[in-house]
């Protein structure tokens, strides 16, 4: 009997040794790719989400990802674009990681007419997932550049797609979504520019990502306050981590964003985004900034997207490392 007990304990020990690494890896990793290492800068939008299965998602590459050859990117399986404005789609990008300064980044490299997002997807052989009427635009851009039109994937409101370990759903965002005529080029683009009109690609979107560990994450994109943030994002998807814009003027301001978090979405924690200001110095929030106002007004932990600093979140939306 004693030998059986010893054998059983040894077996349990081996099982623990096998299971523990998987348990430790069952968190979702979030890495900001901003304009300056260790800081939160005005143009910062881009985040990489890594599922425990290894699926990696680039969210709103914008201008701070230094093109498809940015060494910080690594493997990318999915590119998400919330809407077509240059600071999210990427009409230009940094000449190199950390080029320029936080207040004045060097975004001198044009990504037109493809966009930074399309160029990254082509180089990484990644899928571009969008909602609304955006997928045909990306399908044509990919095909014209030698890629595959089928790599532009639709996730329209009310439905979802699963790629790798992650289920992706789009949710409404209250924001404009005009497409710069420069993406069209030629006589059509010239005529549209002269008329002062943009291309129509449908409504802007946000996303809810559900990871293999069960964590649901709300990505607001650029939005104002919407009823869906309570009824859909919290009520249906039960998001436990949120990434919300706080920049004011073009999107929710810091107090409005705090209301969304405190009263509507009610996640376990939140990552601030799209502040449109130099929010930090030496990685610490600057007093009196919009970011500072948002932190003070928010009732759950607020995490800053400091460029290059990876944060890990468990299934309940709690930051367990890097925060």
Secondary structure, 3 states (H helix, E strand, C coil): CHHHHHHHHHHHHHHHHHHHHHHHCCCEEEEECCCCCCCCCCCCCCEEEECCCCCEEEECCCCCCCCCCCCCCCCCCEEECCCCCHHHHHCEECCCCCCECCCCECCCEECCCCCHHHHHHHHHCCEEEECCCCHHHHHHHHHHCCCCHHHEEECCCCCEEEECCEEEEEEECCCCCEECHHHCCHHHHHHHHHHCCCEECCCCEEEEEECCCCCEEEECCCCCCCCHHHHHHHCCCCCCEEEEECCCCCCCCHHHHHHHHHHHHCCCEEEEECCCCCCEECCEECCCCHHHHHHHHCCCEEECCCCCCEEEECCCCCEEECC
